[in-house]
Amino acid sequence: MMHRISPVGHIWTDSALEWIKRGNLQGFIYTHQPDSFDDMIAKFVPPMLD
């Protein structure tokens, strides 16, 4: 299955469920609220429309 949107990061991971923490988290990882979302926004690539 092809997904149109891939996560570029994860926020509030300190309160994530254990099965999520054990998962394959990729990209920017923030345990709490980041000071800025600029890094995540810059890495985000919008999906191509059909």
CORCOR-V775083 format. One line per field, one symbol per residue. phi: phi as a letter, one per 20 degrees, with the letter a starting at -180 (. if undefined). psi: psi as a letter, one per 40 degrees, with the letter a starting at -180 (. if undefined). burial: + if it has 9 or more other C-alpha atoms within 8 Angstrom, else -. Layout:
# CORCOR-V775083
phi=???
psi=???
burial=???
This chain:
# CORCOR-V775083
phi=.eeecdfdrcclffdffgfffffefcnfddfcfffbdgffffefdfffef
psi=hhidhhieihifedeiiddddeaghiahhhdahidieddddddhhiihi.
burial=-------++++++------++---++--+++--------+----------
